[in-house]
Amino acid sequence: MAYLDTYSTLLTDKTAAHLLRRATFGPTRSEVSAFVGLSAADAVNRLIENCSAVATPPPPRDLDNTSSTYGQPFLSLPYNKTKVEIYGRYVNYWWIGLMALQNNKPSLLEKLSAFWQNHFVVSSSVVLDYRMMYRYLQLIRTKALGSFRTLAVEMTTDPGMLIFQNGNENVKGRPNENYARELQELFVVGEKDFYGNKNYAEDDVRAAARALTGWQVINHRAANSLTFGSAFTPDRHDESNKVFSSYYGNKVITGRSGPEAGPAELLDLINMLLSHKESPKYICRELYRWFVNSDVTQDIEDNVIVPLATFFASAENNFEIEPVLRRLLSSNIFFAEINRGAIIKSPAEWTIGLLRFFQQPVPDMNTEYEAFKNYGRYVFEELNSLQYIILDQPSVFGYPPYYLTGYSDNWINGATLGTRNLISNKLIYPYVAIKAGYVIGIDFVGWISSLQPNFSDVAGTAAITCEQIYDEFVKYLFATDLNQTQKDFLIDNAMMKGLTRQNWVREWNNYRTTPSKPEYRAVVLYRGQQLMRQMLRMAEYQMC
Amino acid sequence: MNRRDFIAAATSTILPLTVNGLNLKTFTRDSPIVRSLMSTAAANEDKILVIIYLNGGNDGLNTVIPLDSYSQYYKLRTNIAIPENQILKLNGYPETGFHPVMTGMRDMFNEGKLGIIHSVSYPNPNFSHYRSSDIWMTGVDSNQFADTGWAGRYLDNRYPGFPTSYPNQTMKDPLALQIGSVSTTTLLGPQQPMNVTIQDPESFYKLVGQMEQLPSTDLPCCEAGRRIDFIRRQQILSVGYSAEIKAAADAGQNLATYPAAISGNTLAEQLKIIARLIHGGLQSKIYFAELRGFDTHALQVTSTNTAEGEHARLLRLLSEAITAFQSDLKLQGTENKVIGLTFSDFGRRVDSNASYGTDHGSSSPMFVFGTGLKRQMVGTNPNLTTDLDPMFINSRETNVNLKMQVDFRRIYSDILRDWFGTPGTTTNSLMFKNFQTTSLFSDVVFSTASGVWQDRSIWSSGRMPGPKDYVIINAGHVVSVNQNLVVRNIQVEAAGELLFTGNFTVTTSG
């Protein structure tokens, strides 16, 4: 069974949930149900088609209720230097709102955008211009599924990137090689091939920097400016020929002059980088690590990365991203048992995944400003506490667990395990208010009651059992199966605290008989809370 | 010859001397030179190391400034050069100065509690942040790779079998502690991190202290099973250690004044916690802290004042944090058991760029601090003509780096062997090879090759020996003397030679 051939089994509970866990920030229960029974190809097609539903969301609004522009889209207003932080936050909330959105149209867009954002990193704390962060994010979201060539070209002259990687200061005579290095090391070619051989020489960094001289940012942080962008200034451009090493076939990029020199040399440069045989492999390997498994073995390199890269770079595909993802996400290797639960959830997958799984809806940004702000702030701060700051990676390498030895293991340590418990506790013991009538949390009593047929017919309809509640709670929750020992522990110790399971039937029937009695309700709530609390603390729940 | 081997040799044989025209003493077990050697080699049970990572690649030349090459310095980096009259002077080392904001570290240096290792790097340096910091953290050659950190390997060797059956009666505390959120490669052991990572002791205890444990059960297959096992072990260790960490935090106190929390000195906040835990008796051997932001490609100085700007801000944070920490240790009475070091991804270019910044470069200085130092300077100021790579040519577009004087792994080896008391052969295997000592923790300077006395490259300390040094000319080395010498004492090994090229005197003091 070739790894990249299409997975031919119809999706089950497990495989549908696996696909949705990887392609989104965690499925809702109804999204999983809707995907069960689809073919892999149809399911992936749906994830891609649904992107159009969120492709052009309305822009972020001013959510500061003390502001004179409260509720207005603020990006078209004159640039307000005093609002760098607060408007930057609202851009973050805007993206968080899209990641957590529950519109019954699960799409690949935000998870893929998060991949590109962690690939072509630009950090807001360096750029310090909310308009530029939004434009950069929009570039990613609109080009995420398109041509990688176009994305790389446009990213190079993106104002936020020019600031972040000092392209803005790259001038003939004193080139700033920051961007030229990362363009090769991280963005397009990769520093080394699979076997550890270097992909380019130090002199190639210098030559690439010279080809990119002359680009500048207009109106960065300029008070009251209505427009901003990037421009090429011929005077600042190095017009000499740029000679590359044998890694690039001794390619010479002809030095040019005049206003078209910058765009022309940039295109030459990106084309040269893309013609490096390692570039498509590097990008496919990064995608594989993000969506499938960080462990790229020789077998995977030979049978997944190399053929996928060949397809990616082929004349017919010409570096289009969408067909590559279609193949990867519907492949045998993607659905292989060995790859299920093979990644530890990132803070975003963990935090937003909880909210989506337990269907904590995102308020409408266009009508419920306060509620939307509360929701965005809640998620933003939880992610901060796990050192996942949206749109603000600690370095150009991205979040460390996407590149350090051990990869996603690095999300887990004493500090973050404790913080994850704290976050899940907020769903178990609700108190975070989003708006009147909406507190983040799980309605355990309502949930359990919904499982009980003929709720009030205590004499005639048997009570639902501990096992039935367990089965309901565990449904779609874990990427791997729990075994009988764990199930027994969760029911007998976590839920029943050593009391017999029969005891539950009495407690439950008491509540069915007299639901108005607070102590009957309290014990039902307690059992539900204890069971789910322990489930969410399990190592197994950390797995994506 | 390493120190232990030398002691064995020095105490078991009578050493013939080959000294031209001079009558030098031979050495016995009772001689000061031998005692000096032996005193540092005792088993060091309670020694602690604090590692400070300057994330991003620190610009060494604007941190430790070669006053003796100032005109070259100014010429190579005019737009970011610190004005000569603002550079802080160091007692006894007029050729070397500090960035103007580093008053605290200047004072520490003058008190003998801070050491500088000049031009530290490794052969064939890599200019990628990730790869170069990985090399520094794993301690490998630049063309090799390792899955473990250098300090992680040390702890794994000292506490075999970790994490199975830890914590236990003999080691109740974490082997190492990192203040932060994402664990460092430096402390990565063969199975998993050797450290516990916490944000602060109180919240750590509250968050994990009462965690219930599921019984260990069979693991699912493959990567998922491996990672689940990893998380479970982390859960168990965290719970196991949280009470000990809290107890130490409760028992310990900060006795010095640290920069106010409002000043945003994140390094000071981390070191403050570490000092408190040390004072509270936590037995952890290694602590890890981090200061971010050293990747100063642009505006590392302001365009109007080169002594201000982002780099000055960072160095002020560093200096204030380390100074407060050292004062705290002194007041606590824990000063003698703690040593600290700084490291960074790499240094930066000698020549600045047009954006008032510097691009990735190779060598830069390391700092080591604590009362346990025997030596305050290893290597010499880089000479900004002969130590440049390529040798400076008068073009605006040259990319100029500093030649390496000291391989960073020599410092790590010295710490493992001389600070922690690890046997030499074990140290070599932990560091994957035998690195020549820098004499950082020793009064004794060894010759490492033949040459003239003034040549820094023939001495273990990377500089010409001075009045405080015991000097040993090793077997097979011929050291030519063309000046009068002032040293503590000199020993010439069998088949070594001090070759006087004229009528010079040797003044010794002990």
Interface residues (C-beta under 8 A of the other chain):
Chain A: Q165 N166 N168 E169 V171 G173 R174 P175 N176 E177 N178 R181 E185 E191 G196 E202 V205 R206 N293 D295 E337 I338 N339 R340 G341 A342 I343 I344 L386 Q387 P394 S395 V396 F397 P400 P401 Y403 L404 T405 G406 S408 D409 N410 W411 I412 N413 G414 A415 T416 L417 G418 T419 N421 L422 A479 T480 D481 N483 T485 Q486 F489 L490 N493 A494 Q534 R537 M538 A539 E540 Q542 M543
Chain B: N55 G56 F127 S128 H129 Y130 R131 D134 F145 D147 Q178 G180 S181 V182 S183 T185 L188 Q192 P193 V196 T197 I198 Q199 S203 F204 K206 L207 V208 M211 E212 L214 P215 T217 D218 P220 C221 C222 E223 A224 G225 R227 I228 D229 F230 I231 R232 Q234 Q235 L237 S238 Y241 S242 R292 D295 H297 A298 N353 A354 S355 G357 D359 H360 R396 E397 N399
